[in-house]
Amino acid sequence: MLMTRLLSFENWKRWLWSIVRFVLIAGLSFVILYPILQKIATAIKHKSDLYSPIVVWIPENFTLENFKNAISIMDYWETLLNTFLLSSTTTILTTASCALAGYAFARLSFKGSKLLFAGVILTILVPPTTILIPIYMNLKDFTLMGIIPLLTGDSVNLLNSYWPFILTSITANSLKAGLYIFIFRQFFRGIPKVIEEAAYIDGAGVGKTFLRIMLPNAIPAIVTVMLFSFVWQWNDSFYTTTYLTSSNVMATQLSSLPHNLSIQLEGGVATNKDPFYMSMVQDTGILLAILPLIIIYLFVQRYFVESIERSGIVG
């Protein structure tokens, strides 16, 4: 009798946990998918459907005119190429520099390493807005610690170019670099030291051991960091609109989309246009901006999940 009650209790507990899990998954799915589905429904609507009380999700007049307008205004194909090149370059450079930094913090003992790693953690915690003005002024009058004025006689303005992204990437100071260093550090700490010691006995130095032994074993961490870095750089609007003002990348094009739309339609001011239609075209532009990421995720999601499970992101 007691055994039967225990089994019944276990079944009820398992059944209750299944309900809780289903509610959590359904709620998270709704939060993630609802904005995307709403933008898709808005993008395929005709302008007349905006004022129809019976149209909520499925339009009465299906059209691709919003996509045509958004592609034309954003100069989409050139913008897509520029954004892909920028994100790919920063991803590769950031992954390489953060892997070196993570390996140094995990394996190389040097004075002040703990203090420096505390600084790395602070870069994750400190909001980027607090250091925006010093970064902006430093890049506007870039001197490379006083070396450039000695050679050219004046400082160099690096704004409105890709140099800020390149310099911050190769020095492990790019967007979310502190998190990437932490991921690599945790992963390298999980690799047995006997592997490195065997390489040292065979005559390999630190650099050769890192390139030939540690880096090939760090594929899960590399995949994780590369995917995070690519997506965050693609979606970034804070640093991108600060460093670039006239370049055709997704962040700058999306921010100027309403103004450019008003000019294309009638050559007037944005406030004189229909705000609902302006919002509809802007939603279409946002959908076009995230569409490449959705396509990429469909192909790499299996590798991404596997790399998350095998990396030290939770260690």
Secondary structure as the mmCIF struct_conf table of DSSP 4:
data_model
#
loop_
_struct_conf.conf_type_id
_struct_conf.id
_struct_conf.beg_label_comp_id
_struct_conf.beg_label_asym_id
_struct_conf.beg_label_seq_id
_struct_conf.end_label_comp_id
_struct_conf.end_label_asym_id
_struct_conf.end_label_seq_id
HELX_RH_AL_P HELX_RH_AL_P1 LEU A 2 ALA A 43
TURN_TY1_P TURN_TY1_P1 ILE A 44 ILE A 44
STRN STRN1 LYS A 45 LYS A 45
HELX_RH_3T_P HELX_RH_3T_P1 LYS A 47 TYR A 51
TURN_TY1_P TURN_TY1_P2 PRO A 53 ILE A 54
BEND BEND1 VAL A 56 ILE A 58
BEND BEND2 GLU A 60 ASN A 61
STRN STRN2 PHE A 62 PHE A 62
HELX_RH_AL_P HELX_RH_AL_P2 GLU A 65 MET A 74
TURN_TY1_P TURN_TY1_P3 ASP A 75 ASP A 75
HELX_RH_AL_P HELX_RH_AL_P3 TYR A 76 ARG A 107
TURN_TY1_P TURN_TY1_P4 LYS A 111 GLY A 112
HELX_RH_AL_P HELX_RH_AL_P4 SER A 113 LEU A 125
BEND BEND3 VAL A 126 VAL A 126
HELX_RH_3T_P HELX_RH_3T_P2 PRO A 128 ILE A 131
HELX_RH_AL_P HELX_RH_AL_P5 LEU A 132 LYS A 140
TURN_TY1_P TURN_TY1_P5 ASP A 141 ASP A 141
STRN STRN3 PHE A 142 PHE A 142
TURN_TY1_P TURN_TY1_P6 LEU A 144 GLY A 146
HELX_RH_AL_P HELX_RH_AL_P6 ILE A 147 THR A 152
BEND BEND4 GLY A 153 ASP A 154
STRN STRN4 VAL A 156 VAL A 156
TURN_TY1_P TURN_TY1_P7 LEU A 159 ASN A 160
BEND BEND5 SER A 161 TYR A 162
HELX_RH_AL_P HELX_RH_AL_P7 TRP A 163 ILE A 170
TURN_TY1_P TURN_TY1_P8 THR A 171 ALA A 172
BEND BEND6 SER A 174 SER A 174
TURN_TY1_P TURN_TY1_P9 LEU A 175 LYS A 176
HELX_RH_AL_P HELX_RH_AL_P8 ALA A 177 ARG A 189
TURN_TY1_P TURN_TY1_P10 GLY A 190 GLY A 190
BEND BEND7 ILE A 191 ILE A 191
HELX_RH_AL_P HELX_RH_AL_P9 LYS A 193 ILE A 201
TURN_TY1_P TURN_TY1_P11 ASP A 202 GLY A 203
HELX_RH_AL_P HELX_RH_AL_P10 VAL A 206 THR A 209
HELX_RH_PI_P HELX_RH_PI_P1 PHE A 210 MET A 214
HELX_RH_AL_P HELX_RH_AL_P11 LEU A 215 ASN A 217
TURN_TY1_P TURN_TY1_P12 ALA A 218 ALA A 218
HELX_RH_AL_P HELX_RH_AL_P12 ILE A 219 ASN A 235
HELX_RH_AL_P HELX_RH_AL_P13 PHE A 238 TYR A 243
BEND BEND8 THR A 245 SER A 247
HELX_RH_AL_P HELX_RH_AL_P14 MET A 250 SER A 255
TURN_TY1_P TURN_TY1_P13 SER A 256 SER A 256
HELX_RH_AL_P HELX_RH_AL_P15 LEU A 257 LEU A 265
TURN_TY1_P TURN_TY1_P14 GLU A 266 GLU A 266
BEND BEND9 GLY A 267 GLY A 268
HELX_RH_3T_P HELX_RH_3T_P3 ALA A 270 ASN A 272
BEND BEND10 LYS A 273 LYS A 273
HELX_RH_AL_P HELX_RH_AL_P16 PRO A 275 ARG A 310
BEND BEND11 SER A 311 GLY A 312
TURN_TY1_P TURN_TY1_P15 ILE A 313 VAL A 314
#
